[in-house]
């Protein structure tokens, strides 16, 4: 496993290390670019104040005050924490979408669409299996 400036480089974990760290569903989503079934994540109903983090590496990704009910069946946010995510074109399934990855470990989180609410007009549609929630104390 890689170390950069004294800090473990999550992106340098081997596939076996990822399999040990994650549940099978988390591995399928984060490392295999999978999608969980709509409506299956308990995080859809999470309403407490706190931070949604990457389930792979713990990187803070979204604050709870950016979460909203999109009706899509997946946890949705109108903005990530600055610098927490990266995007790239996803041309699978005969369409082009914008895929969202954790900036730190490069794990697949979901997709972003331009049909969200103000102030950004964006809908970060995230797989709950790719997230964990840390309530504010």
N, C-alpha and C positions, 0 to 999 in steps of 0.2 A: 504494500500500500504506500502511495506517495506522500511525501511531506514537503510542503512549500513554506519557507520562512518560519519553520517550527510549528506549523499548523497542518493537520492531516488534510490532504487533498481528496475530498470525497469523490471527485470525478475520476480518480485513479484507482478506485476499488476494483478488484477483480469481480467477474460475474459470480463466482462462488461466494465471495464476501458479501455481495449484494443479496444473494439467495439466503444467506445466514441471517442477515440483518432484517430482511423484510418478510412479511407474510406472503404466501403464494399470490394472493390478489394484488397486494402492493407491488410485488415484483412484476406481475403481468402488466400493470398499468404504468408504473414508473420506468421500468427498464425495457418493457416490450411494447410500449406505445399503445397499450390496450385502453379500452373504455369500459367502465362499469355500466351495468344496466341502470337506466333512468329510474329515479325514485328509490334506490336501494341504500343510499348513504344516510346514516343518522345525522351527518353534518348538515343535511338539508334543513333540519329543524332547529339547528343551534342558533339561539337568539341572545346568548349572554355576551357581555363585553369581553374582548380578548383578542388574541392573535391566531390566525390560521398559519401553520408552519408546514414546511415540506416534511412528509412522512419518511423520506429517505435520509435527510441530513439535518433537519431541524431549522433550516433557514426560515426566518419570518417572511411570509409572502403577502398576506392580506390582513388588514385590520378589520375588526367586526363591523365598524361603522361604514364600511364600503360594501358590505354584503346586502343583497336584496333578493326578494322572491321573484324569479324570472318566469316561473311556470315551466321551465325546461326539464325539471327532474334532477338537476345537478346543482350543487352549491355555486352561486353566481355572485360576482363582485363587479363593481364598476371601475375599480382601479387597484393595482397592486402597490405594495410598498416600493418606493423609488429604488431602482436598481436590483430588485429581488428576482425578477423574471427576465427571460429572453424569449424572443419569438423567431419563428422561421416558417417558410411556406411548407405546407403539407399537401401534396398532390395525390394522396391515396384516395381510393373509392371514387375515381373518375370525377373529382372536383378539387378545387383549390381552396384550402382553409388556412388560417394562421394558427400554428401550433405554439403552445406556451410551455416553456421548460423552466425548471429551477435554475437560477443563475449559478448557484454553487455546485450542485451535483449533476446538473444537466438532466435530471429526471423529467419525464413527460408528465405534465399536470393536466392538460386539457387543451381547449382552443379559445380564441378570442374572436368575437363577432361585433359588427358595428350596428347592433340593434339594442343597445343598452340605454339606461336612463341618463339624465343630466347628472353630474356636470360633464362627463366624458363622452357619453353616447356609446360606450363600450360595454360588452358583456363578456367577462372572463368566466367561461363555463368550465368549471374544474371538476375533476374526478375526486369524490370524497376519499377514495382509497389512497390518493396521492397526498392527502392532507392529514394533519392532526391539529387539534384545537387546544390552545393554552388559555384558560380563562384568566381574566384580569383579577388580581387579588385585591 
